Amino acid sequence: MKLKRFLQDWVLPRKLIELLRRASGSLEDPGNFSIDRSNAGERQALESLVSRLVPGPGYVIDIAASDGLSQSCTAGLFSSLGWRGLAVEMDPIKFSSLASTYSLIAGASLARTRITPSNASAVLQAFEVPANFSVLNLDIDSYDLRVLEKLLVSKYRPAIITMEINEKIPPGVFFTVEFDENHFWKGDHFYGCSIDAACEVVRPFGYFLHRVEHNNAFFIRSDLATRDVDELPPGLAFERGYKNAPNRSAMFPYNSDVDHWLELEPGEAVEEIALFFQQYSGMFTLRAT
């Protein structure tokens, strides 16, 4: 209960937010939630899966939700009639925007806190998140895989998991950033995990990889498999969703200095990546798969 009160203390009462926004004339147009602002079409991919796999209103969790709209693949779910959810953001400026924008969404709970592998389960428990909720989205830009692993080790079994991967790391390589209390993403190539690492950690908990959409991986709980929602091996999913995407160079121009990693054999890639990330030595796990 103390944790729940602490987290909720960061959220202004909804009625107060609404009054402030109405007074300032800044009330968000509800139509904004219908606009797809996701980075690379992942909102459309997610909502398509939800329409096939989630009967009726569900529950969504967005970890590192930013302002709730820009680059969000979950905004449409939060604003859907009857849906409930939890949006978590640690940055005070982004959280302020999130709280303002989501103030009129009755089913949205908000928390301003830093999610780590050690507190992730406790935060969900504090907000009484159901064990078998509908959608989990992670975009922490660092140790996402270790947070996901801790949630799966506990009782949580979302129907759909969508997570940002480090699209620079090719199949055949296990790479993940490990949790470090003092580390934060510095806007460089060092973040997240490879598609192989995500698959290796998630599969034993009863999930399969359905697709890669540019730099996002979509996992489905195995009991929900259907003929039109089936499994893809990581290499094929990565090739279809990122490597051979026709707009890849235009969408990811900042990857040009490491694009050659995609053509290397796993052993060679591991050597190059280790050298490239040598300044982060001890903060990541890297090996060929």
C-alpha positions, 0 to 999 in steps of 0.5 A, a space after each residue: 500500500 505504501 508503494 501504491 500511495 507513493 506512485 500515485 502521489 506523482 499524479 495530479 487528481 484528474 478533475 484538477 488537471 481537467 480544470 487547469 486544461 480547460 482554463 488554459 484552453 489546452 484541452 487535448 482534442 480526443 481525435 488526437 488518439 486516433 492518429 497513429 504517431 508510432 515510430 514505424 507502424 507498430 501501432 497498426 500492427 499491435 491493434 491488428 493483433 489485438 482485434 484478432 486475439 483480445 475479445 472485448 475490452 482489455 488491460 494494457 501496460 506501457 512501460 516508458 510511455 513518454 508523453 502518451 502520444 508521440 511514438 506511442 503504439 498503445 495510445 489507441 488502446 488506452 482510449 478505446 471504450 472499456 479498456 483499462 491500463 497503466 502507463 509508466 514514465 520516469 521523466 518529469 517533463 514527459 510525465 507532465 504531458 502524459 498526465 495532462 493528455 490522459 486526464 480524460 481517459 477514465 481507465 488509465 492509471 499513471 505512475 511516475 517512477 523508474 521501472 527496474 528489474 527489482 521493482 517491476 513486479 511490485 509496481 504492477 502489484 501496487 496497481 492491482 494489475 491482473 495476472 493475465 492482462 492483454 498487452 505489455 509494451 516496453 521501450 526503456 531504451 536500455 535493460 528492457 529484457 531484464 525487466 520483461 524477464 522478471 515480470 515473466 518469472 513472477 505471475 504475469 502472462 500478457 497475451 501480447 508482448 511488444 518490445 523495442 529491440 536493438 535492430 542493429 544487432 543481427 540474428 545469430 547474436 545474443 546481446 542485452 544491456 544489463 541493469 546498472 543503477 547509474 546507466 541511462 541511454 546516451 542517444 547512441 547505439 547502446 541500448 536494448 537487446 537483440 532479436 535472438 536474446 529476446 526470443 531466448 528469454 521469452 520462449 521458455 515462458 510460453 511465448 512465440 515470436 510472431 513478427 518484427 516490425 522494423 525495431 519492434 518484436 511482437 510475441 504472442 502467448 502460445 495458447 493464443 496461436 491461430 492459423 493466421 497468428 503463427 510463429 516466425 523464426 527470428 532470422 526470417 522475422 528480422 529479415 522481413 521486418 527490418 533488414 529487407 524493409 524497403 524504407 529501412 535506410 530512410 527510416 534509420 539513417 543513423 544506423 549507417 555506420 553499423 549496417 555492415 554488422 548485418 552481413 557478418 557471420 555471428 562470430 565476426 559480429 560478436 567481435 566487432 560489437 564487443 569492440 564498438 561497445 568497449 566503453 560499456 564493458 561489463 554492462 552487457 552480455 554478448 555472445 554468438 547463438 
